[in-house]
């Protein structure tokens, strides 16, 4: 794949979703999270399958997920590097 990571993801490196999910299970204290409503778009041909987070509570539906908003990046990389060297 040849693309500009900064333009696509708006940060220097591409996201690592699966390792981040495992890291959350092991170190939830390293994340800032928020309970909110999360649904999957099923009706639109354009956005079918898209995850939709009701960040501002506009749907009036009860929260059904805890969404990670940020992570302690240095701590994440410390553990990733240690795991690779283990």
C-alpha positions in Angstrom: 0.0 0.0 0.0 1.4 3.4 -0.9 -0.3 6.3 0.8 0.6 9.1 3.1 -0.1 7.9 6.6 -0.4 11.4 8.0 -3.1 12.4 5.5 -5.1 9.2 5.9 -5.0 8.8 9.7 -4.1 12.3 10.8 -1.1 11.1 12.8 2.4 9.9 12.1 1.8 6.1 12.2 -1.1 3.9 11.2 -3.4 2.7 13.9 -2.9 -0.8 15.5 -6.4 -1.7 16.4 -5.9 -5.4 17.4 -2.9 -4.8 19.7 -4.7 -1.8 21.2 -7.7 -4.0 22.0 -5.4 -6.6 23.7 -3.6 -3.8 25.6 -7.0 -2.5 26.8 -7.8 -5.9 28.3 -4.5 -6.0 30.1 -4.2 -2.3 31.0 -7.6 -0.6 31.0 -6.2 2.1 33.3 -4.0 3.3 30.3 -7.2 4.4 28.4 -9.6 7.3 28.7 -13.0 5.9 27.9 -16.7 7.0 27.7 -19.9 5.0 27.8 -22.0 5.8 24.8 -24.5 4.4 22.3 -22.8 2.4 19.5 -24.7 1.0 16.6 -23.8 -0.5 13.2 -25.3 1.2 10.1 -27.4 -1.3 8.2 -29.7 0.8 6.0 -27.5 2.9 3.8 -25.8 1.4 0.7 -23.1 4.1 1.1 -22.2 3.5 4.7 -23.5 -0.1 5.5 -21.3 -1.7 8.2 -20.1 1.7 9.5 -19.8 1.9 13.3 -21.7 4.9 14.6 -20.9 6.3 18.0 -23.5 8.7 19.6 -20.8 10.9 21.2 -23.3 13.6 22.2 -26.2 11.4 23.2 -28.5 12.8 20.5 -30.2 9.4 19.8 -31.7 9.3 23.4 -30.8 5.6 23.4 -29.1 4.1 26.4 -25.3 3.6 26.2 -24.4 0.1 25.2 -20.6 0.2 24.9 -17.5 1.7 26.5 -15.5 3.6 23.8 -11.8 4.4 24.1 -11.1 8.0 23.4 -7.4 8.0 24.0 -4.5 5.9 25.2 -1.3 6.5 27.0 0.8 6.0 23.9 4.3 5.8 25.5 3.0 3.1 27.9 1.4 1.2 25.0 4.7 1.2 23.0 6.7 0.3 26.1 4.6 -2.9 26.5 4.6 -3.6 22.7 8.4 -3.4 22.5 8.8 -5.5 25.7 6.4 -8.2 24.2 8.4 -8.3 21.0 11.7 -8.8 22.9 10.2 -11.4 25.3 
